[in-house]
Amino acid sequence: MTARIDTTVILGLGLIGGSLARALKARGFSARVIGHGHREASLARGVELGVIDDYTMDLNAALEGADVVVVATPTLVAAGMLERILPLYAGREEAMPVITDVASVKGNLQRAAQGAWGGRMPPRLVLGHPIAGSERSGVEASRADLFRNHRVILTPDADNEPAAVQLVRDMWLATGAEVVDMSVASHDAVLAATSHLPHMLAYALVDALAQSPASDDIFRFAAGGFRDFTRIASSDPVMWRDIAIANREAVLATIDQFSGHLAALRKAVDTQDAEGMLQTFSRAKAARDEFAAMLEARQRN
């Protein structure tokens, strides 16, 4: 297969950046994949594992000759990275590579980009987010199939060049992902409900139980349901702190909504409202069963 582009640069070689590098190399989408970051040991390990072809600690050197640049750093760092990169192309848009990202929050990146580009989105910056991951982190956890049959959300802007959007779309399609488009606001609201809130709940539950006087017995006798629900509390705490800060308003809205439902359930338990509890549990079961059927149908297709 002839490579679609010559050089892809990954800024931040962790689980997502490393997995994307592996996938693009495996599918022949990019002839070369270059890494950049602030931890040289991780970058050198990436070369040793065959995840990337080479690396540089110099950002300007990394950008030179790049066709696609993927900002795969943590969410708050990604905003700062755009504020560093975009001014380098002021007045010379034709020299800018196509730039995209993998961050879980889009609003803060949009604001950072607009602030660095005169109030509008740069034509070749296409924000994106792969809905895939693991509680494991680092380049050694990377997998070429991480994105296969998973969704990637792009949030294209009216200021984007259509060719830039298409190139980013094709890049993710090459990994085996399904690519969908959303607005920035819709993305952040949906992810707050489906990803950010569950992580907040898992962290809060494990933290609360760990501080209980009976914590030893609680964890000793915890069964599969507890293990499955709390698995995501093993995720990178720094990353999730940054996500909560970056998506503050949407996360707070989902926490408040959930808190209202939990308070109603608490009242039903307290007053022994059997019918109220049954209605809540039945609605939840029906919704979860429908969701499971959707996942099964997607996997079959």
N, C-alpha and C positions, 0 to 999 in steps of 0.2 A: 504494500500500500504506500503510495506517495504521500508524504507528510503534507497536511493542510497548511501549516505554518512552519517557519524555521525555528523560532526561539520563544519559549514560554518562560517567564520568570515568576517564581513563587516567593513571595515575601512572607516568611514565617513557615518553617517546615515542621509542623506538628502533625496531628492525626489527619486533619482535613487537607492541609496543604500537601502532605506527603502522599496521601491516598490519591489526590488529584494528579500529582506528578506521576505516580505509578500507572494510573489509568491512561493518561495521555501518552505515555511511553509505550504501554502495552498495545494500545490501539493505533499507534503510529500517527496520531494527530499532530504531534509536534516533533520536529527532528531533534531538538535539544531542549532540555529542561534545566534551568539554572536556579539555584537556591540563594536566598539572601536572608540574613537574620542577625541577631546579636549573640547567639550562642554557637561559637565555631565548632564545638565538639558535636553538637547535633547535626550541623551541616556536613561535617566530615563523615559522620556516621551515615548520613543520607547517601553520600557518594559511595561509601563502602558497601551499603546494602543495594546499590543500584537504583535507588529511588530517584536521584537526580544525576545529571552528567557532570556538573561542576557547581561551584559556589563562589561567592564573593561577599566580603563584609562591607564593601563600598557600595552604597545605594546608587550613586551616579553611574558607577561601572555596571551595576546590575541592570539599570534602565537602558543603557546604551545598546542599541540594536535589538531591543525586545519587540516582538510583535504583539504579545499579550502579556500583561502584568496582572497577577492575581494577588490581591492583598489578603493573606490568610493569617493575619495576626488577630489577637483578641479584639473585641468590639471597640473598646475605648482607644486602644492603640491604633486601630485601623483608621479612626477619624483623624488622629494626629498624623498618620502616615499620608493620608490624602492631602492634608494641609502642607506637608513637606513636598510632596511630588508635584501637585498641580501647578504651583507657581513656576516650576522649572520650565513649563511649556507656555507661559504667558507670551502672547504675540507670535507664537510659532506652533499653532495647532496641528499643522501638517506633520510635525515631528513626533507628535504624541502617539504612543502605542495605545491599543485598546486596553482599558483598565477595568477590572471587575474585582469583586470581593466575595467572601464567604460568610460574612458576619450575620449573627442572629437578629440584629436590629438594623433597620434601614434609615429611620428618621434622623438619627444623629449623624450618619454618614452623609445623607442628603444635605443637611444643614452645613456640615463642614465643607462639602464640595462647593455648594453655592457661595459660601463665604469666601472661598479661595478663588472663585471664578466669576466675580462680579455680579453675584446674585442669581445666576442661572446655572444649570447643570452643564458640565463639560460634554461636548458632543460624543466623545469616545470613552466616557465613564458609564458603565452599565452595571448597576448594583444587582447583586444576586445572593441567594442563600440556599445551599443544599440542605434538605431536610434529612440528614443522615448523621450518624455519629456513634459514639461508644462511650462507656464510662472510663475506658482506657484513653491515655493521651500519649503524645510524643511520636516521633517519626518511626520508632520501632513498632508501634501499633498500627501503622498505615497498611491499607489493603487496596489492591487495584479494583476490587469488586465492591467497595464500600457504597458507591452511589447507584449500583445496578438495581433497577426497579424501585428506586426512591425518587421523590419529587425534588426538583430544583425550582425555586421561585425567582423569577426575574422581575425587577420593578423598573421597566424602561420609562424614560422621560420623553416628553415631546421634543426636547432639545437634542436628544440622542440621534446620531447618524444611524439610519437603518442598517447599514453594512456592519456597524459595530455591534448592534444588538444581535444581528444574525450570526456573527462570528462567535459571540459568547454563547448563544443558543446552541450552535453546532458543537462547541467545545464540550458542553455538558451532555449533549446527546451522544457524543463519542464515548462517554463514560458508562453509557447504558441507562442514564437517568431519564425521567419524564420531565419535561420543562413546561412550566406554566407561568403566566404573567399575572401580576397583581399590582395595585397601587401601593405606594409606601405606607400609607396610613392603614390600609387593609392588612398588609403583611404584618405590621407591628401589633395590631389588635389580635389577629388570628394566632400569631406565635405566642403572644402573652397568655392566651387561653390554653393553647394545646401543648406548649413546651415550657414556657417560663413559669407559669403557676405550678404545674406538677413538680418542677424542680424545687420551687420554694416550699411546697408542702412536704416533699420527701426530706429535705434538709431540716425543716422545722420539726417533723415527727421524730427523726433519728436523734436530733439534738435534745429534744424534750425527754425522750425515753432514756438516753444516755445519762442524763442528770437525775434520773429517778433513783431513789434508794434501792429499788428492786431491779436495777438495770442488769445485773448479772443474770438473774433468773429470766428476765424479759428476753434477752438476746440468746440465752441458752436454749429456751424452749420455743423461740420464734419459728414459725413454719414457712412453707413456700410462699404463701400470700404476702407475708411481711417482706421476705427476701425480694420478691418480684417488684413490689411497690416501692421499696426503698433502694433498689439497685442504683438509680440515678443519683442518689446522695453520695456516691463514690466519684462523681464527676469533679472536674477541676474547680475548686472553690473560687479562685481568682477570676476565672472566666465567667462564672455565674454571678459573682459580685458585680462585675463590669456590665453584664447584660441587664441586671436589675437597675443599675444606675442609668444606663443608656435608654432603657425603655420604661422609665419610671412611671409615667402617667398611665400607660396601658397596663402595666403590672399592678399598680395600685387599684385600677378599676376592676381587674379580674379578682384580686384578693378581696376587695369589698363585696363583689357579687357573691363569691364563694362563702365569705363570712356570713352573709345574710342567709344563705341556704343552710349552712352549718348551724346557725343559731336556731333556725326553724326546726331542724332535726333534733337539736338538743331539747327544745321545748316539747317536741312530740315524745321523746324518750322520758323526760321528766314527768309529763302528765299522763304517761302510758296511753298515748293516742295511737292505738294499734292501727287504725284505719289510715291515719296520716302517714305513719311509717311505711305501711304496706304500699300506699300510693307512690311515695318517694322511691322506694326500692324497686317497684314494678316499672316505673317510668325509666329509671336508670338502667335496669336490666334490658328493657326493650331497646333503648338507645345504644347500649353497648353491643347487643347482639346484632343490631343493624350495622354498626361500625365494623364488627368482626366479619360480617358477610361482605361488606365492601372491600375489606382488605383481602379476603379470600378470592374474590372475583378478580381483583387487580393482579394477584399473584398468578392466577390461571392464565390471564391474558398476557 
